[in-house]
Amino acid sequence: MGRAVNVPKFEGNERIGWIEREIPEPGVGQLLLEVKANALCGSDRAQFYHGSDVTPGHEASGVVVQAGAGTVHPVGTPGVVFLMDFCGKCRNCLRGATNQCLNKRADMGFNRDGGYGKYMLVNENIFFPIPDNLPLTEATLLLDVMGTGGHAIKRAELVHADIQSVLVSGAGPIGLGVLAMAKILLGSAIPVFITDMIPYRLDLAKRLGGLPIQLKDRTLQEGLHAYGVDGVDAAIDTTGKTMARKANLDALHQRGVLICVGHGERLELEVSSDLIATERAVLGSEYFCYNEIATNLVHLQGNFDYLTQIITHRFGVEHLEEAYQLFLHDGRSGKVVIEQ
């Protein structure tokens, strides 16, 4: 486009400045988007603390403003951006496991400029178009919240087809997404226990139909016993903490499954008692697959008022640093979205 715009520069030490960047031109198979919204994520923590050479932001929605040769989405098409620039040709991509691409080209916002800039250049394969009447801020829920949350539930169902209870550790945005998607995918009547130490997040979880367990003044087992249960079929850890993972594993019934979503620390277990004798399973769950967005779009349209409760704060991009302070340090938030 032959001009430059100011974009946020993550300088490290919780400081965000501004620099000038040229607006890129889309090449063959590429789209240039004008970003309208991007949601904050705990995965951005390292960039906020230690800085980044690229513009962060990996939960972006926007509108096509320029289309390269060979593309099919015309100017004016709204949509969201899948984090992982998958190749589409490897054995995993051909099976639909685009989150496990063997020849991944980029992670948007981590090693390619992401959604906090005014414009975002993407390969068309990671762009998902959405209806014109779906607000672009709320459309970001299709990504980490619904995508990651729903994928974790589906991973659990791979080894436990008759899940009748769910435990979620951590009531941050991903935990709230797991809670909401459990209710949508498994049925609204299924009990979903959810733990945290921040009252604000537990109150929000309760509004979403969760059964909150405050870990500040009781153990997980004590919290479950207070609800009259002694275990669950599926436990999904979004914290990445060793202690939480072990507590979740101990809370599983026979045939139970632990799904590890949060990156971070270790998992300590005794193979004989924790896995073999009880036939429990432990699985990882990484992001989600591109082809899951279409189904989640239907779920978002059908449960719009329910799901949009997860978005609690909206900021203009000029208040990005303030938004991160709230999200990472205050704790009194659900999903925080930057709007442009």
C-alpha positions as CSV (number, residue, x, y, z in Angstrom):
1,M,0.0,0.0,0.0
2,G,3.1,2.2,0.0
3,R,2.6,3.7,3.5
4,A,3.4,3.1,7.1
5,V,1.4,2.9,10.3
6,N,2.2,2.9,14.0
7,V,2.1,-0.5,15.7
8,P,2.6,-1.5,19.3
9,K,6.2,-2.6,20.2
10,F,6.5,-5.0,23.1
11,E,9.7,-3.7,24.7
12,G,9.9,-6.0,27.7
13,N,9.6,-5.2,31.4
14,E,5.8,-4.7,31.0
15,R,6.3,-1.8,28.6
16,I,4.6,-1.3,25.3
17,G,5.8,1.5,23.0
18,W,5.1,2.3,19.4
19,I,7.1,2.0,16.2
20,E,6.4,2.6,12.5
21,R,5.9,-0.3,10.2
22,E,5.3,-0.5,6.4
23,I,1.9,-1.9,5.5
24,P,2.8,-5.2,3.7
25,E,1.6,-6.1,0.2
26,P,-0.1,-9.5,-0.1
27,G,1.6,-12.0,-2.4
28,V,0.2,-15.0,-4.2
29,G,-2.3,-16.8,-1.9
30,Q,-2.1,-14.1,0.7
31,L,-4.7,-11.7,2.3
32,L,-4.1,-8.4,3.9
33,L,-6.5,-7.9,6.8
34,E,-7.5,-4.7,8.6
35,V,-7.6,-6.0,12.2
36,K,-10.7,-5.1,14.2
37,A,-10.2,-7.1,17.4
38,N,-7.6,-9.2,19.1
39,A,-8.0,-11.0,22.5
40,L,-5.4,-11.1,25.2
41,C,-4.0,-14.5,26.1
42,G,-1.8,-15.8,28.9
43,S,0.6,-17.1,26.3
44,D,1.6,-13.5,25.6
45,R,3.1,-13.2,29.0
46,A,6.6,-13.8,27.9
47,Q,6.4,-11.2,25.2
48,F,4.9,-8.6,27.7
49,Y,7.7,-9.4,30.2
50,H,10.7,-10.0,27.9
51,G,9.8,-8.2,24.7
52,S,9.2,-9.3,21.1
53,D,10.7,-8.7,17.7
54,V,7.3,-9.2,16.0
55,T,4.0,-7.6,16.8
56,P,2.2,-10.0,19.1
57,G,-1.5,-11.1,19.0
58,H,-2.8,-14.5,18.0
59,E,-6.6,-14.2,18.5
60,A,-7.4,-11.8,15.7
61,S,-10.5,-10.9,13.7
62,G,-10.6,-8.5,10.8
63,V,-11.7,-7.7,7.3
64,V,-9.9,-8.4,4.0
65,V,-8.7,-5.1,2.5
66,Q,-6.4,-6.5,-0.2
67,A,-6.3,-9.9,-1.8
68,G,-3.3,-11.4,-3.5
69,A,-3.4,-13.4,-6.7
70,G,-5.0,-16.9,-6.5
71,T,-7.2,-16.1,-3.4
72,V,-10.9,-16.6,-3.2
73,H,-12.0,-14.3,-0.4
74,P,-12.8,-10.8,-1.8
75,V,-12.1,-7.5,-0.3
76,G,-14.6,-6.8,2.5
77,T,-14.8,-10.4,3.8
78,P,-14.8,-10.5,7.6
79,G,-13.1,-13.4,9.4
80,V,-10.8,-14.8,12.1
81,V,-7.2,-16.0,11.9
82,F,-6.1,-19.5,12.9
83,L,-2.9,-19.3,14.9
84,M,-0.8,-21.9,13.1
85,D,0.2,-21.4,9.5
86,F,-0.1,-25.1,8.5
87,C,1.2,-26.6,5.3
88,G,-2.0,-28.4,4.3
89,K,0.0,-31.2,2.7
90,C,1.7,-33.3,5.4
91,R,0.1,-36.5,6.7
92,N,-1.3,-34.7,9.8
93,C,-2.8,-31.9,7.8
94,L,-4.4,-34.3,5.4
95,R,-6.1,-36.0,8.4
96,G,-7.4,-32.6,9.6
97,A,-4.8,-32.4,12.4
98,T,-3.7,-28.9,11.4
99,N,-2.6,-28.2,15.0
100,Q,0.0,-30.9,14.5
101,C,1.3,-29.8,11.1
102,L,4.7,-31.4,10.4
103,N,5.8,-28.5,8.3
104,K,4.3,-25.5,10.1
105,R,5.4,-22.2,8.5
106,A,4.6,-19.8,11.3
107,D,2.8,-19.1,14.6
108,M,1.0,-15.8,14.1
109,G,1.9,-13.2,16.7
110,F,4.9,-15.3,17.9
111,N,7.2,-15.4,14.9
112,R,5.1,-13.5,12.4
113,D,3.4,-10.1,13.0
114,G,0.1,-10.7,14.7
115,G,-3.2,-9.0,15.6
116,Y,-2.2,-5.9,17.7
117,G,-1.1,-4.1,14.5
118,K,-3.6,-2.3,12.4
119,Y,-2.9,-4.7,9.5
120,M,-2.1,-8.4,9.4
121,L,-0.7,-10.3,6.4
122,V,-1.8,-14.0,6.4
123,N,-1.8,-16.9,4.1
124,E,-5.4,-17.5,3.0
125,N,-5.4,-21.1,4.3
126,I,-5.5,-19.8,8.0
127,F,-8.3,-17.3,7.4
128,F,-11.8,-18.4,8.3
129,P,-14.7,-16.2,6.9
130,I,-17.6,-15.4,9.2
131,P,-21.1,-13.9,8.5
132,D,-21.3,-10.2,8.2
133,N,-23.8,-10.0,11.1
134,L,-21.4,-11.6,13.6
135,P,-19.6,-8.8,15.6
136,L,-15.8,-9.1,15.1
137,T,-15.0,-8.7,18.8
138,E,-17.3,-11.6,19.7
139,A,-15.9,-13.6,16.8
140,T,-12.6,-13.9,18.6
141,L,-14.3,-16.4,20.9
142,L,-14.1,-18.9,18.0
143,L,-10.3,-19.1,18.6
144,D,-8.7,-19.8,22.0
145,V,-11.9,-19.8,24.1
146,M,-14.1,-22.1,22.1
147,G,-11.5,-23.7,19.9
148,T,-9.1,-24.8,22.7
149,G,-11.9,-25.5,25.1
150,G,-13.9,-27.6,22.7
151,H,-10.8,-29.5,21.5
152,A,-10.0,-30.5,25.0
153,I,-13.5,-31.9,25.5
154,K,-13.2,-33.9,22.3
155,R,-9.8,-35.3,23.3
156,A,-11.4,-36.5,26.5
157,E,-14.2,-38.2,24.6
158,L,-11.6,-40.2,22.6
159,V,-11.0,-42.4,25.6
160,H,-14.1,-41.9,27.7
161,A,-17.3,-41.9,25.6
162,D,-19.7,-41.7,28.5
163,I,-18.4,-38.7,30.4
164,Q,-20.9,-37.8,33.2
165,S,-18.9,-35.2,35.1
166,V,-16.0,-32.8,34.4
167,L,-13.5,-31.0,36.5
168,V,-11.7,-27.9,35.2
169,S,-8.7,-26.5,37.1
170,G,-8.3,-22.7,36.5
171,A,-11.1,-20.3,35.8
172,G,-9.1,-18.0,33.5
173,P,-10.4,-17.5,29.9
174,I,-9.3,-21.0,28.8
175,G,-10.9,-22.7,31.8
176,L,-14.1,-20.7,31.3
177,G,-14.0,-21.8,27.6
178,V,-13.6,-25.5,28.7
179,L,-16.5,-25.0,31.1
180,A,-18.8,-23.5,28.4
181,M,-17.9,-26.0,25.7
182,A,-18.5,-28.9,28.1
183,K,-22.0,-27.6,28.7
184,I,-22.5,-27.2,24.9
185,L,-21.0,-30.4,23.8
186,L,-21.8,-32.7,26.6
187,G,-25.2,-31.2,27.7
188,S,-26.2,-28.4,29.9
189,A,-27.1,-30.7,32.8
190,I,-23.6,-32.2,33.1
191,P,-21.9,-31.1,36.4
192,V,-18.7,-29.1,35.7
193,F,-16.6,-28.4,38.7
194,I,-14.1,-25.5,38.3
195,T,-11.4,-24.4,40.7
196,D,-9.6,-21.1,41.2
197,M,-8.5,-18.8,44.0
198,I,-9.9,-15.5,42.5
199,P,-13.5,-14.8,43.6
200,Y,-14.2,-12.7,40.4
201,R,-13.4,-15.6,38.1
202,L,-15.3,-18.1,40.2
203,D,-18.4,-15.9,40.2
204,L,-18.1,-15.7,36.4
205,A,-17.8,-19.5,36.2
206,K,-20.9,-19.8,38.4
207,R,-22.9,-17.6,36.0
208,L,-21.8,-19.9,33.2
209,G,-23.3,-22.9,35.0
210,G,-20.1,-24.1,36.7
211,L,-19.8,-25.5,40.2
212,P,-17.0,-23.3,41.8
213,I,-14.4,-24.7,44.2
214,Q,-12.5,-22.0,46.0
215,L,-9.0,-23.5,46.7
216,K,-7.9,-20.7,49.0
217,D,-9.6,-22.3,52.0
218,R,-10.0,-26.0,51.0
219,T,-8.5,-28.8,49.1
220,L,-9.9,-30.0,45.8
221,Q,-11.2,-33.2,47.4
222,E,-12.8,-31.2,50.2
223,G,-14.5,-29.0,47.5
224,L,-15.8,-32.0,45.6
225,H,-17.0,-33.7,48.8
226,A,-19.0,-30.5,49.6
227,Y,-21.0,-31.1,46.4
228,G,-21.5,-34.8,47.4
229,V,-19.1,-36.3,44.9
230,D,-15.9,-38.2,45.4
231,G,-14.5,-38.1,41.8
232,V,-15.1,-37.1,38.2
233,D,-14.8,-38.8,34.8
234,A,-12.8,-36.1,33.0
235,A,-10.4,-33.5,34.5
236,I,-9.0,-30.7,32.3
237,D,-6.0,-28.7,33.6
238,T,-5.5,-25.2,32.2
239,T,-3.1,-24.1,34.8
240,G,0.0,-26.0,33.8
241,K,0.9,-26.5,37.5
242,T,2.3,-29.8,38.8
243,M,0.2,-29.6,42.0
244,A,-3.0,-29.0,40.0
245,R,-2.3,-31.8,37.6
246,K,-1.7,-34.3,40.4
247,A,-4.8,-33.3,42.3
248,N,-6.8,-33.7,39.1
249,L,-5.4,-37.1,38.5
250,D,-6.3,-38.2,42.1
251,A,-9.8,-36.9,41.6
252,L,-10.5,-39.2,38.6
253,H,-12.8,-42.2,38.8
254,Q,-11.7,-45.5,37.2
255,R,-11.5,-45.0,33.4
256,G,-11.1,-41.3,34.0
257,V,-9.1,-39.1,31.7
258,L,-6.8,-36.1,32.5
259,I,-6.4,-33.6,29.7
260,C,-3.4,-31.3,30.0
261,V,-4.1,-28.0,28.2
262,G,-2.0,-25.5,30.1
263,H,1.7,-25.5,29.3
264,G,4.2,-25.3,32.1
265,E,5.3,-27.7,34.8
266,R,5.6,-31.5,35.3
267,L,3.1,-34.3,36.0
268,E,4.1,-36.7,38.7
269,L,2.3,-40.1,38.8
270,E,2.7,-43.7,39.8
271,V,2.1,-45.8,36.6
272,S,0.7,-48.9,38.3
273,S,-1.8,-47.2,40.6
274,D,-2.6,-44.1,38.7
275,L,-2.8,-45.6,35.2
276,I,-2.8,-49.4,34.9
277,A,-5.0,-50.5,37.8
278,T,-7.5,-47.8,37.2
279,E,-7.3,-47.7,33.4
280,R,-7.0,-43.9,33.6
281,A,-5.5,-42.0,30.7
282,V,-3.5,-38.8,30.4
283,L,-3.6,-36.8,27.1
284,G,-2.3,-33.5,25.9
285,S,-4.5,-31.1,24.0
286,E,-2.8,-28.4,21.9
287,Y,-4.9,-25.5,20.6
288,F,-7.4,-27.0,18.1
289,C,-7.9,-27.9,14.4
290,Y,-8.8,-25.4,11.7
291,N,-11.8,-27.5,10.7
292,E,-13.3,-27.2,14.1
293,I,-14.0,-23.5,13.6
294,A,-17.0,-24.2,11.3
295,T,-18.8,-26.3,14.0
296,N,-17.9,-23.8,16.7
297,L,-19.4,-21.0,14.5
298,V,-22.7,-22.8,14.7
299,H,-22.4,-23.1,18.5
300,L,-21.5,-19.4,18.8
301,Q,-24.5,-18.4,16.8
302,G,-26.8,-20.7,18.8
303,N,-25.4,-19.8,22.2
304,F,-24.4,-16.2,21.6
305,D,-25.6,-14.6,24.9
306,Y,-24.3,-17.4,26.9
307,L,-20.8,-17.5,25.4
308,T,-20.2,-13.7,25.2
309,Q,-20.4,-13.5,29.0
310,I,-16.8,-14.7,28.9
311,I,-15.7,-11.3,27.4
312,T,-15.6,-8.9,30.3
313,H,-13.4,-6.0,29.2
314,R,-12.7,-4.1,26.0
315,F,-9.9,-1.6,25.4
316,G,-8.7,0.5,22.5
317,V,-5.3,-0.5,21.3
318,E,-3.9,2.7,22.8
319,H,-4.7,1.2,26.2
320,L,-3.0,-2.1,25.5
321,E,-0.5,-1.9,28.3
322,E,-3.3,-1.1,30.8
323,A,-5.2,-4.1,29.5
324,Y,-2.3,-6.4,30.1
325,Q,-1.9,-5.1,33.6
326,L,-5.5,-5.9,34.4
327,F,-5.4,-9.3,32.7
328,L,-2.1,-10.6,34.1
329,H,-1.9,-8.9,37.5
330,D,-5.4,-7.9,38.7
331,G,-7.2,-11.2,38.0
332,R,-10.7,-9.6,38.0
333,S,-11.4,-10.3,34.3
334,G,-12.5,-12.9,31.9
335,K,-11.5,-12.5,28.3
336,V,-10.1,-9.1,27.6
337,V,-10.3,-7.9,24.0
338,I,-8.5,-5.0,22.2
339,E,-10.7,-3.3,19.6
340,Q,-9.5,-1.1,16.7
